[in-house]
Amino acid sequence: MAPPGKLTVGADGKVRGPAKIEYNNPFPCVNGRYGSGAMNGVLMHTMVCDLPLCIRMFNDPARQASAHFGIAQDGLIHQFGPIGKGWIAWHCAAGNDVWYGIEHADGGNPNTPLTSAQVTASAQLVECLSAYAGFPLQVTDSTSGRGYGVHSMGGTAWGGHTCPDLPPRHVRSAQRPAIITLAKQIRAGKAPAPAAPKAAAVARNLVMYDNVTVSLLPPGGDAYACYTDGRYANCPAVRAKFPGAKILTIAVFASDDADCLDVEPGDATVAQVPGWAARQYKRGVTRPCIYTSASTVTAVIAAMNAAGHARPTYRIWSAHYNGSEHICAPGGCGYPQADATQWTSRARGISLDQSLCKPDFFGAPAAPPPAVPELTEDDMPYVSLPQATGQSVVLQWPAGTMKGVALCTDEQGAVTFSYAELHTDSTPSKWYSHDDLVAAPRVIRAFANPDTCTAVRVTFKAGKGASGLHAYPK
């Protein structure tokens, strides 16, 4: 039997999909506040009543209590507040900021097992929230863990409750493994085949915090950034507070060495980036990182291209405070592709910077682009290139037939074109701007999605030494 379908989080923070779902009125409910950031997982709660009474209580300001979701015994899901908008439900005291809460109806008896409809709805929600927030599909009984926990695991700091059931039986708590198993089947889209090998862990984005005041840095981050120089140098204190954590060191002066250079007013400048990066390469830093505002990334990339530093050989850490956890990308927020994005300066409701990083942000450098195969011009779409600033040409082909393009050149970094791809992933087809196309002998620029790319547009910017542009078959 096929598992239930997946739920997804919409742009308005409402969960939608193949389930019975209703939304609180008002949305969100009155009991809650804004200011959350990265989430550790979901907590199972029990209502000690049925859903209608729970809804009335959570909409009563005097109760000072709420959750993100409530599930009736027939599987109806009631959403009390938005996901991904920083809304905090009041369901576990000290743990509110980092845990989602799901209440389950019990008819007034916490030792009543969850119905099969509740198990299904709970599994759909846990899978959806796990996919959205990046925590693993697993049971946890620790406040420092990640996954599907229970209210009672927080002890007195979380209100001293036995929720979601009563000892010694803990009937509902014991149903979490079955819920996680079903959630994994929902994610896979099918029940696992007998004796199938265990699936490899799915790489997830990393949460990184930084602050000039070390005491404000919270535990539980995947990584922390710190300063090696300037008036706020704090790396020794950050390393001491988080031994064993991934650390990104930042220099505010281009004369100093670090993992990352801070490029913003009062610190390093765009013009200083290539020289600083070259020095980092020489001392063994595989992918130096440049931190700058999202609006300055294009200038940084242009400076690095002009110096012959290809985009995969360094990292971009952009700052774009749009109130939504994201990594900048042309098809997302519209800014150039970044490797990490500092998306808020008010994480957890305090003065705290929080960034989302790609899974390989602290890993090995990206693999070099594939070499151009030996093909004749008759095998590949071709167009001659303009040689005057601002002139553009477009090269087209049937969707799904080409994998990338390459400049016809024997010189490295001698000429630069702005570059955009036309994709059929929307109606009408949409142009997406990408990093500049820079002369590189026998190197293919792979498309973001070869199945939907039908054309590229290049516009001459500067230099000489490239005569044409070829597209290469898949």
C-alpha positions as CSV (number, residue, x, y, z in Angstrom):
1,M,0.0,0.0,0.0
2,A,1.3,3.4,-0.9
3,P,2.0,5.8,2.0
4,P,0.1,9.0,2.5
5,G,1.1,12.0,0.5
6,K,3.5,14.8,1.5
7,L,2.5,18.1,3.0
8,T,4.4,21.3,2.1
9,V,4.8,24.7,3.7
10,G,3.4,27.5,1.5
11,A,4.8,31.1,1.2
12,D,2.2,32.2,3.8
13,G,3.5,29.7,6.3
14,K,0.4,27.5,6.0
15,V,0.8,23.7,5.6
16,R,-1.1,22.2,2.6
17,G,-1.4,18.9,0.9
18,P,-3.4,15.6,0.9
19,A,-4.8,15.8,4.4
20,K,-7.8,17.4,6.2
21,I,-6.4,20.8,7.3
22,E,-8.0,23.9,8.8
23,Y,-6.5,27.1,9.9
24,N,-7.0,29.1,13.1
25,N,-9.1,32.3,12.9
26,P,-7.4,34.6,13.7
27,F,-4.1,33.3,12.1
28,P,-1.9,33.0,14.1
29,C,-3.8,32.5,17.3
30,V,-3.4,35.2,20.0
31,N,-1.1,33.1,22.2
32,G,2.3,33.3,20.7
33,R,5.0,35.7,19.6
34,Y,7.6,36.1,16.8
35,G,11.4,35.6,17.0
36,S,12.3,31.9,16.4
37,G,15.1,30.7,14.3
38,A,16.5,27.2,13.7
39,M,14.3,24.4,15.0
40,N,15.6,21.3,16.7
41,G,12.5,19.2,16.0
42,V,8.9,18.5,17.0
43,L,7.4,17.7,20.4
44,M,4.4,15.4,20.9
45,H,1.7,16.8,23.3
46,T,-1.7,15.5,24.4
47,M,-4.7,17.7,24.9
48,V,-6.4,16.0,27.8
49,C,-9.6,17.0,25.9
50,D,-10.8,17.0,22.3
51,L,-9.8,19.4,19.5
52,P,-12.7,21.9,19.8
53,L,-12.0,22.6,23.5
54,C,-8.3,22.9,22.7
55,I,-9.0,25.5,20.0
56,R,-11.0,27.5,22.4
57,M,-8.3,27.4,25.1
58,F,-5.5,28.4,22.7
59,N,-7.6,31.4,21.5
60,D,-8.1,32.6,25.1
61,P,-5.4,35.2,26.0
62,A,-5.7,34.3,29.6
63,R,-4.5,30.7,28.9
64,Q,-1.1,31.9,27.6
65,A,-0.7,28.5,25.8
66,S,-0.7,27.3,22.2
67,A,0.9,24.9,19.8
68,H,1.7,24.9,16.1
69,F,-0.8,22.2,15.3
70,G,-3.6,20.2,16.9
71,I,-4.8,16.8,15.6
72,A,-8.3,15.5,16.2
73,Q,-8.9,11.7,16.7
74,D,-10.3,11.6,13.2
75,G,-7.1,13.0,11.8
76,L,-8.2,16.6,11.2
77,I,-5.3,18.9,11.4
78,H,-5.8,22.4,12.9
79,Q,-2.9,24.9,12.3
80,F,-2.6,27.6,15.0
81,G,0.3,29.6,13.5
82,P,2.6,29.9,10.5
83,I,5.8,27.9,9.8
84,G,8.9,29.6,8.6
85,K,7.8,33.1,9.7
86,G,9.5,33.1,13.1
87,W,6.2,32.5,15.0
88,I,6.7,30.9,18.4
89,A,4.0,28.8,20.0
90,W,3.8,28.7,23.8
91,H,3.9,25.0,24.4
92,C,7.1,24.0,26.3
93,A,8.3,27.0,28.3
94,A,12.1,27.2,27.9
95,G,12.0,25.1,24.7
96,N,9.5,27.2,22.8
97,D,12.0,29.0,20.6
98,V,13.5,25.8,19.1
99,W,10.7,23.2,19.0
100,Y,7.5,22.8,17.0
101,G,4.5,21.6,19.0
102,I,1.8,19.1,17.9
103,E,-1.2,18.6,20.3
104,H,-3.1,15.3,19.9
105,A,-6.7,14.9,21.1
106,D,-7.3,12.1,23.7
107,G,-10.9,12.5,24.8
108,G,-9.7,13.4,28.3
109,N,-7.6,10.3,28.8
110,P,-3.8,10.7,28.1
111,N,-3.4,6.9,28.2
112,T,-5.6,6.4,25.1
113,P,-3.4,5.4,22.2
114,L,-3.3,7.6,19.1
115,T,-5.8,6.5,16.5
116,S,-4.5,5.3,13.1
117,A,-5.8,8.6,11.6
118,Q,-3.8,10.6,14.2
119,V,-0.7,8.5,13.5
120,T,-1.0,9.2,9.8
121,A,-1.6,13.0,10.3
122,S,1.3,13.2,12.8
123,A,3.6,11.4,10.4
124,Q,2.7,13.8,7.6
125,L,3.3,16.8,9.8
126,V,6.6,15.5,11.2
127,E,7.9,14.7,7.7
128,C,6.9,18.1,6.4
129,L,8.5,20.0,9.3
130,S,11.6,17.9,9.1
131,A,12.0,18.6,5.4
132,Y,11.4,22.3,5.9
133,A,13.6,22.9,9.0
134,G,16.3,20.3,8.3
135,F,16.1,18.2,11.4
136,P,16.4,14.3,11.1
137,L,13.5,11.9,11.1
138,Q,14.3,10.2,14.4
139,V,13.0,9.8,17.9
140,T,14.8,11.9,20.6
141,D,14.3,12.0,24.3
142,S,16.9,14.7,25.0
143,T,16.5,18.5,25.0
144,S,19.9,18.7,23.3
145,G,18.8,16.2,20.6
146,R,17.0,16.7,17.3
147,G,14.0,14.9,15.9
148,Y,10.6,13.9,17.4
149,G,10.6,14.4,21.2
150,V,8.0,14.6,24.0
151,H,7.0,17.5,26.3
152,S,8.0,15.6,29.4
153,M,11.6,15.2,28.4
154,G,12.2,18.9,29.3
155,G,11.5,18.4,33.0
156,T,10.9,21.5,35.2
157,A,12.5,23.8,32.7
158,W,9.6,22.9,30.3
159,G,6.9,23.1,33.0
160,G,7.4,19.7,34.7
161,H,4.6,17.9,32.7
162,T,4.1,14.1,32.1
163,C,2.7,15.0,28.7
164,P,1.9,13.4,26.3
165,D,0.8,10.5,28.5
166,L,1.0,9.1,32.1
167,P,3.7,6.9,33.6
168,P,4.4,4.1,33.8
169,R,2.8,3.0,30.5
170,H,3.7,6.1,28.3
171,V,1.4,4.8,25.6
172,R,1.6,7.7,23.3
173,S,5.3,8.3,23.6
174,A,5.9,4.7,22.6
175,Q,4.0,5.3,19.3
176,R,6.7,7.7,18.0
177,P,8.9,5.0,16.3
178,A,5.9,3.9,14.3
179,I,5.2,7.6,13.3
180,I,8.8,8.1,12.3
181,T,8.7,4.9,10.2
182,L,5.6,6.1,8.4
183,A,7.2,9.6,7.9
184,K,10.2,8.0,6.2
185,Q,7.9,6.1,3.9
186,I,6.1,9.4,3.1
187,R,9.4,11.0,2.2
188,A,10.4,8.1,0.0
189,G,7.1,7.9,-1.7
190,K,6.7,4.2,-1.0
191,A,7.0,1.6,1.6
192,P,10.6,0.2,1.9
193,A,11.3,-3.1,0.1
194,P,12.1,-6.0,2.4
195,A,15.8,-6.2,3.3
196,A,16.6,-3.0,1.4
197,P,19.9,-1.4,2.4
198,K,19.6,1.5,4.8
199,A,19.4,4.8,3.0
200,A,22.3,7.1,3.3
201,A,21.7,10.2,5.4
202,V,20.4,13.2,3.4
203,A,22.8,16.1,3.5
204,R,21.2,19.1,5.2
205,N,22.0,22.8,5.3
206,L,23.9,24.0,8.3
207,V,23.0,26.7,10.9
208,M,25.7,29.1,11.8
209,Y,25.6,31.8,14.5
210,D,27.8,34.9,15.0
211,N,27.9,37.7,17.5
212,V,30.5,40.1,18.8
213,T,29.2,39.3,22.3
214,V,30.2,35.6,23.0
215,S,27.7,35.2,25.8
216,L,24.8,35.7,23.4
217,L,25.9,32.8,21.2
218,P,23.5,29.9,21.9
219,P,24.3,26.2,22.0
220,G,23.1,23.8,19.3
221,G,24.5,25.6,16.2
222,D,26.2,23.5,13.6
223,A,28.9,26.2,13.3
224,Y,30.0,29.6,14.7
225,A,31.8,32.5,13.1
226,C,34.3,34.7,15.0
227,Y,36.7,37.6,14.5
228,T,40.4,37.3,14.4
229,D,41.2,41.0,14.4
230,G,39.7,44.4,14.9
231,R,38.0,45.8,18.0
232,Y,35.7,42.7,18.3
233,A,38.3,40.0,18.0
234,N,36.7,37.0,19.9
235,C,37.9,33.8,18.3
236,P,39.7,32.4,21.4
237,A,36.5,32.9,23.5
238,V,34.2,31.3,20.8
239,R,36.5,28.3,20.5
240,A,36.6,27.9,24.3
241,K,32.8,28.0,24.5
242,F,32.2,25.6,21.6
243,P,35.0,23.1,21.6
244,G,34.7,20.7,18.6
245,A,32.2,22.9,16.7
246,K,32.9,24.1,13.2
247,I,34.4,27.5,13.4
248,L,34.7,30.1,10.6
249,T,37.3,32.8,11.3
250,I,36.8,36.3,9.9
251,A,39.3,39.1,9.2
252,V,38.0,42.7,8.9
253,F,41.4,43.9,7.5
254,A,42.7,42.6,4.2
255,S,46.2,42.6,5.6
256,D,45.3,39.7,8.0
257,D,44.7,36.0,7.3
258,A,41.5,34.1,8.1
259,D,39.0,31.8,6.6
260,C,36.8,34.7,5.6
261,L,37.2,38.4,4.7
262,D,34.6,40.9,5.9
263,V,33.8,43.2,2.9
264,E,31.6,46.1,4.1
265,P,31.9,49.8,4.8
266,G,34.6,50.4,7.4
267,D,36.3,47.0,6.8
268,A,37.9,45.4,3.7
269,T,36.9,46.7,0.2
270,V,36.0,44.8,-3.0
271,A,39.3,45.9,-4.6
272,Q,41.2,44.2,-1.8
273,V,39.4,40.8,-2.2
274,P,41.6,39.2,-5.0
275,G,44.9,40.0,-3.3
276,W,43.6,38.7,0.0
277,A,42.3,35.5,-1.6
278,A,45.5,34.8,-3.5
279,R,47.4,35.0,-0.1
280,Q,44.9,32.5,1.4
281,Y,45.4,30.1,-1.5
282,K,49.1,30.2,-0.9
283,R,48.8,29.3,2.8
284,G,46.5,26.3,2.0
285,V,43.0,27.6,2.4
286,T,41.1,25.6,-0.2
287,R,38.1,27.9,-0.6
288,P,38.6,31.3,1.0
289,C,35.3,32.9,2.0
290,I,34.1,36.5,1.3
291,Y,31.3,38.0,3.5
292,T,29.5,40.9,1.9
293,S,26.0,42.2,1.4
294,A,23.9,40.5,-1.3
295,S,23.9,43.7,-3.4
296,T,27.7,43.7,-3.5
297,V,28.2,40.0,-4.5
298,T,28.2,40.7,-8.2
299,A,31.1,43.2,-7.8
300,V,33.1,40.7,-5.7
301,I,32.6,38.0,-8.4
302,A,33.7,40.4,-11.1
303,A,36.8,41.3,-9.2
304,M,37.7,37.7,-8.6
305,N,37.0,36.8,-12.3
306,A,39.3,39.6,-13.4
307,A,42.0,38.1,-11.3
308,G,41.5,34.6,-12.7
309,H,39.9,33.1,-9.6
310,A,37.0,30.9,-10.8
311,R,33.8,30.9,-8.8
312,P,34.0,27.3,-7.4
313,T,37.4,28.0,-5.8
314,Y,36.0,30.4,-3.2
315,R,32.9,30.8,-1.1
316,I,30.4,33.7,-1.0
317,W,28.7,34.4,2.4
318,S,26.0,37.0,1.6
319,A,24.0,39.1,4.0
320,H,20.3,39.4,3.0
321,Y,17.9,40.2,5.8
322,N,14.5,39.4,4.2
323,G,13.0,37.7,7.2
324,S,13.1,34.2,5.7
325,E,15.7,31.5,6.2
326,H,17.3,31.0,2.8
327,I,20.6,30.9,0.8
328,C,20.7,33.5,-1.9
329,A,20.1,32.3,-5.5
330,P,18.9,33.8,-8.8
331,G,15.9,31.6,-8.8
332,G,15.1,32.3,-5.1
333,C,15.6,35.8,-3.7
334,G,17.1,37.0,-7.0
335,Y,20.6,37.8,-5.9
336,P,23.6,35.8,-7.2
337,Q,24.2,32.3,-5.9
338,A,25.8,32.2,-2.5
339,D,27.3,29.3,-0.4
340,A,25.8,30.7,2.8
341,T,23.5,33.6,3.7
342,Q,23.2,35.6,6.9
343,W,19.4,36.0,6.8
344,T,18.6,37.7,10.1
345,S,20.3,39.8,12.8
346,R,17.5,39.1,15.3
347,A,17.6,35.3,15.7
348,R,15.7,33.9,18.7
349,G,14.4,37.4,19.3
350,I,17.7,38.9,20.4
351,S,20.6,40.7,18.8
352,L,22.0,37.5,17.1
353,D,23.2,36.9,13.6
354,Q,22.0,33.6,12.0
355,S,23.1,32.1,8.7
356,L,22.1,29.2,6.6
357,C,25.0,27.4,4.9
358,K,25.2,24.7,2.2
359,P,26.0,21.2,3.5
360,D,29.5,21.4,1.9
361,F,30.3,24.9,3.2
362,F,33.0,23.5,5.5
363,G,33.8,20.6,3.2
364,A,36.1,20.0,0.3
365,P,36.3,22.3,-2.7
366,A,33.8,21.7,-5.6
367,A,35.0,19.3,-8.2
368,P,36.5,21.0,-11.3
369,P,34.2,21.4,-14.3
370,P,34.2,18.5,-16.8
371,A,36.6,18.8,-19.7
372,V,35.0,19.5,-23.1
373,P,34.7,16.3,-25.1
374,E,36.2,16.0,-28.5
375,L,33.3,16.9,-30.8
376,T,33.1,18.6,-34.1
377,E,31.2,21.9,-34.8
378,D,28.6,19.9,-36.7
379,D,27.6,18.1,-33.4
380,M,26.9,21.3,-31.4
381,P,24.8,24.4,-31.7
382,Y,27.1,27.4,-32.2
383,V,26.9,31.2,-32.3
384,S,29.6,33.9,-33.0
385,L,30.2,36.2,-30.1
386,P,29.8,40.0,-30.0
387,Q,32.9,42.1,-29.5
388,A,31.4,45.5,-28.4
389,T,30.4,46.3,-24.9
390,G,26.7,45.7,-24.2
391,Q,26.0,43.6,-27.3
392,S,24.2,40.3,-26.8
393,V,23.6,37.1,-28.6
394,V,21.3,34.1,-27.8
395,L,22.0,30.5,-28.5
396,Q,19.0,28.1,-28.6
397,W,18.2,24.3,-28.8
398,P,15.4,21.9,-27.9
399,A,14.8,21.5,-24.2
400,G,16.6,18.6,-22.6
401,T,19.2,18.0,-25.3
402,M,22.2,20.1,-24.1
403,K,24.1,19.9,-20.8
404,G,26.2,23.1,-20.9
405,V,28.1,25.7,-23.0
406,A,31.8,26.7,-23.5
407,L,33.6,29.6,-25.0
408,C,35.8,28.9,-28.0
409,T,39.1,30.2,-26.6
410,D,42.7,29.3,-25.8
411,E,43.2,32.0,-23.2
412,Q,42.3,31.9,-19.5
413,G,40.3,34.9,-18.1
414,A,40.9,37.0,-21.2
415,V,37.3,37.9,-21.9
416,T,34.1,38.2,-19.8
417,F,30.5,38.0,-20.7
418,S,27.4,38.4,-18.5
419,Y,25.4,35.2,-18.7
420,A,21.8,34.1,-18.4
421,E,19.8,30.9,-19.0
422,L,16.2,30.5,-20.3
423,H,14.3,27.7,-18.5
424,T,10.9,26.2,-19.1
425,D,10.2,25.7,-15.4
426,S,7.6,28.5,-15.4
427,T,5.0,29.8,-17.8
428,P,6.1,31.8,-19.7
429,S,9.7,30.5,-19.8
430,K,11.9,32.6,-17.5
431,W,15.5,34.0,-17.9
432,Y,17.8,33.4,-14.9
433,S,21.0,35.4,-14.5
434,H,24.1,33.6,-13.2
435,D,27.8,34.4,-12.6
436,D,29.7,35.9,-15.4
437,L,31.0,33.6,-18.2
438,V,34.8,34.0,-18.2
439,A,37.2,32.6,-20.8
440,A,38.6,29.2,-19.7
441,P,40.1,26.8,-22.3
442,R,38.1,23.5,-22.7
443,V,35.8,24.1,-19.7
444,I,32.0,23.6,-19.8
445,R,29.6,25.8,-17.9
446,A,27.0,23.3,-16.9
447,F,23.3,24.4,-16.9
448,A,21.5,24.8,-13.6
449,N,18.9,22.2,-14.9
450,P,19.7,20.7,-18.3
451,D,16.2,19.2,-18.6
452,T,14.6,22.7,-18.7
453,C,17.3,24.9,-20.2
454,T,16.5,25.9,-23.8
455,A,18.8,28.9,-24.5
456,V,21.6,31.1,-23.1
457,R,22.1,34.8,-23.5
458,V,25.6,36.3,-23.3
459,T,26.4,40.0,-23.3
460,F,30.0,41.3,-23.9
461,K,31.6,43.1,-21.0
462,A,35.4,43.3,-21.5
463,G,38.5,41.6,-23.0
464,K,39.2,39.7,-26.1
465,G,40.2,36.2,-27.2
466,A,36.9,34.3,-27.6
467,S,35.3,33.9,-31.1
468,G,32.2,31.8,-30.5
469,L,30.0,29.8,-28.1
470,H,29.2,26.1,-28.4
471,A,26.4,24.1,-26.6
472,Y,27.3,20.5,-25.7
473,P,24.9,17.5,-26.0
474,K,24.0,15.6,-22.9
